[in-house]
Amino acid sequence: MAEGAEGKPRVLVTGFGPFGLHQINTSWVAVQELPNTELADEVDLVIKEIPVEYTAVDKEVPALWNEVKPKLCVHVGVHGLADSIQLEMCGHNHGYSRPDESGSKCGTGCCVDGGSECLSTSLDLDRLCSEVMTAKSPCLVGISDDAGRFLCDYIYYKSLHLGQGRGTVACCSCPTCGFT
């Protein structure tokens, strides 16, 4: 796994660009704040905005894994109905029928031809939720097993597939926080 500056672990965090009613995507708003936090002192942080398009994910995510070589990759998406941050347990390979921001659909409705139906993170999400609550964080955090069969789920599965044996992958969905 890659180490960055001063031997710090390299962490890649992505957020999504605007789509649909979300002209300000809170996932990218949140990710852009990370360099201003204490986390940025502890890791070699790389952030990237990803367009809400299947072809962008298919092109950019493999390139990021090859170029950045993260020890941890976190994808952040937005969930319009959520009232808390949802830590996603798994990414799904099939069921992608919704058109993306460019109006394109996922060709076969499948993320990785021949891939498993579902891939799960190796992170202990129950423990992570417990630690957030113990820290008396103002954030409400829950666990979800369905990232929605749209680009958040798609990017998560793609990264879980690409990250096997290379790094840890996580995904979370955040509420809109009043942004649209």
C-alpha positions as CSV (number, residue, x, y, z in Angstrom):
1,M,0.0,0.0,0.0
2,A,1.2,3.4,-0.8
3,E,2.6,5.8,1.7
4,G,2.7,9.5,0.9
5,A,4.6,12.4,2.4
6,E,6.6,11.6,5.5
7,G,5.5,8.0,5.5
8,K,1.9,8.9,6.2
9,P,-0.7,6.5,4.8
10,R,-2.3,7.7,1.6
11,V,-6.0,8.2,1.7
12,L,-8.2,8.9,-1.3
13,V,-11.6,10.4,-0.7
14,T,-14.0,11.1,-3.5
15,G,-17.2,13.1,-3.7
16,F,-19.7,13.6,-6.5
17,G,-20.5,16.6,-8.7
18,P,-23.9,18.1,-9.2
19,F,-26.8,16.0,-10.5
20,G,-30.5,16.2,-10.8
21,L,-31.9,18.4,-8.0
22,H,-28.6,18.4,-6.2
23,Q,-26.9,21.3,-7.9
24,I,-24.7,21.6,-4.9
25,N,-23.7,18.1,-4.0
26,T,-23.1,17.8,-0.2
27,S,-20.8,14.9,-0.8
28,W,-18.3,17.1,-2.6
29,V,-18.9,20.0,-0.2
30,A,-17.9,17.7,2.7
31,V,-14.9,16.2,1.0
32,Q,-13.5,19.6,0.1
33,E,-13.4,20.5,3.8
34,L,-11.2,17.5,4.7
35,P,-7.9,19.3,3.9
36,N,-8.9,21.8,6.6
37,T,-9.3,19.2,9.3
38,E,-6.9,17.4,11.7
39,L,-7.2,14.3,9.4
40,A,-5.0,16.1,6.8
41,D,-2.2,16.2,9.3
42,E,-2.3,12.5,10.0
43,V,-2.5,11.2,6.4
44,D,-1.4,11.9,2.9
45,L,-4.9,13.0,1.7
46,V,-6.0,13.0,-1.9
47,I,-9.5,14.3,-2.8
48,K,-11.2,14.1,-6.1
49,E,-14.6,15.2,-7.5
50,I,-16.2,12.5,-9.7
51,P,-18.9,13.4,-12.3
52,V,-22.2,11.6,-11.8
53,E,-21.7,9.5,-14.9
54,Y,-21.0,5.8,-15.4
55,T,-18.3,6.4,-18.0
56,A,-16.5,8.8,-15.6
57,V,-16.5,6.2,-12.9
58,D,-15.3,3.5,-15.3
59,K,-12.4,5.7,-16.4
60,E,-11.4,7.6,-13.3
61,V,-11.7,5.1,-10.6
62,P,-9.2,2.5,-12.1
63,A,-6.9,5.4,-12.9
64,L,-7.0,6.7,-9.4
65,W,-6.3,3.3,-7.9
66,N,-3.3,3.0,-10.2
67,E,-1.9,6.5,-9.7
68,V,-2.8,7.2,-6.1
69,K,-2.3,3.7,-4.7
70,P,-4.4,4.4,-1.6
71,K,-4.2,2.5,1.6
72,L,-7.8,3.6,2.2
73,C,-10.3,4.8,-0.4
74,V,-13.5,6.4,0.8
75,H,-16.3,7.3,-1.6
76,V,-18.9,9.9,-0.3
77,G,-22.3,10.2,-1.9
78,V,-25.5,12.1,-1.1
79,H,-28.8,10.5,-0.1
80,G,-31.7,12.9,-0.5
81,L,-33.9,11.2,2.1
82,A,-31.2,10.5,4.7
83,D,-31.2,12.4,8.0
84,S,-27.8,10.9,9.1
85,I,-24.6,9.7,7.6
86,Q,-25.0,6.1,6.3
87,L,-22.0,3.9,6.3
88,E,-22.5,1.4,3.4
89,M,-21.8,-2.2,4.1
90,C,-21.6,-3.4,0.5
91,G,-21.7,-2.5,-3.1
92,H,-23.9,-4.3,-5.6
93,N,-22.9,-5.5,-9.1
94,H,-26.3,-5.5,-10.8
95,G,-29.4,-3.3,-11.1
96,Y,-28.1,-0.1,-12.6
97,S,-30.9,1.1,-14.9
98,R,-31.2,4.7,-13.9
99,P,-29.7,7.2,-16.4
100,D,-26.8,9.2,-15.1
101,E,-26.3,13.0,-15.3
102,S,-25.4,12.8,-19.0
103,G,-28.6,10.8,-19.7
104,S,-26.6,7.6,-20.3
105,K,-27.4,4.3,-18.8
106,C,-25.0,1.6,-17.6
107,G,-24.7,-0.6,-20.7
108,T,-25.5,-4.0,-19.3
109,G,-26.8,-2.8,-15.9
110,C,-23.8,-4.5,-14.4
111,C,-20.7,-2.9,-12.8
112,V,-18.2,-5.7,-13.4
113,D,-19.0,-8.5,-15.9
114,G,-18.6,-11.8,-14.1
115,G,-18.2,-10.2,-10.7
116,S,-19.8,-11.3,-7.5
117,E,-23.4,-10.0,-6.8
118,C,-22.2,-8.1,-3.7
119,L,-18.8,-7.1,-2.3
120,S,-18.4,-5.9,1.3
121,T,-16.0,-3.6,3.0
122,S,-13.5,-5.1,5.4
123,L,-14.0,-2.3,7.9
124,D,-15.9,-3.1,11.1
125,L,-18.8,-0.6,10.6
126,D,-20.5,-1.5,13.9
127,R,-17.3,-0.6,15.8
128,L,-16.9,2.6,13.7
129,C,-20.4,3.7,14.5
130,S,-19.9,2.9,18.2
131,E,-16.7,5.0,18.2
132,V,-18.4,8.0,16.6
133,M,-21.2,7.8,19.2
134,T,-18.6,7.4,22.1
135,A,-16.8,10.4,20.8
136,K,-20.0,12.4,21.3
137,S,-19.8,13.5,17.7
138,P,-22.6,15.8,16.6
139,C,-23.0,13.6,13.6
140,L,-25.7,10.9,13.5
141,V,-24.3,7.7,11.9
142,G,-26.0,4.5,10.8
143,I,-25.3,1.5,8.7
144,S,-26.9,0.7,5.4
145,D,-26.8,-2.4,3.2
146,D,-28.1,-0.6,0.1
147,A,-26.3,2.3,-1.4
148,G,-29.1,2.8,-3.9
149,R,-28.2,1.2,-7.3
150,F,-27.0,4.5,-8.7
151,L,-23.6,6.0,-9.0
152,C,-22.7,5.8,-5.2
153,D,-23.4,2.0,-5.2
154,Y,-21.7,1.7,-8.6
155,I,-18.5,3.5,-7.6
156,Y,-18.4,1.5,-4.4
157,Y,-18.6,-1.8,-6.1
158,K,-16.1,-0.8,-8.7
159,S,-13.6,0.3,-6.0
160,L,-14.2,-2.8,-3.8
161,H,-13.5,-4.9,-6.9
162,L,-10.4,-3.0,-7.9
163,G,-9.1,-2.6,-4.3
164,Q,-9.0,-6.4,-3.5
165,G,-5.6,-7.0,-2.2
166,R,-4.6,-3.4,-2.7
167,G,-6.3,-1.3,0.0
168,T,-9.4,-0.9,2.2
169,V,-12.5,0.6,0.7
170,A,-15.4,2.4,2.4
171,C,-18.5,4.3,1.2
172,C,-20.9,6.6,3.0
173,S,-24.0,8.5,2.0
174,C,-24.6,11.9,3.6
175,P,-27.8,13.9,3.9
176,T,-28.4,17.0,1.8
177,C,-28.1,19.3,4.8
178,G,-30.5,21.7,3.0
179,F,-28.4,22.0,-0.1
180,T,-30.1,21.5,-3.5
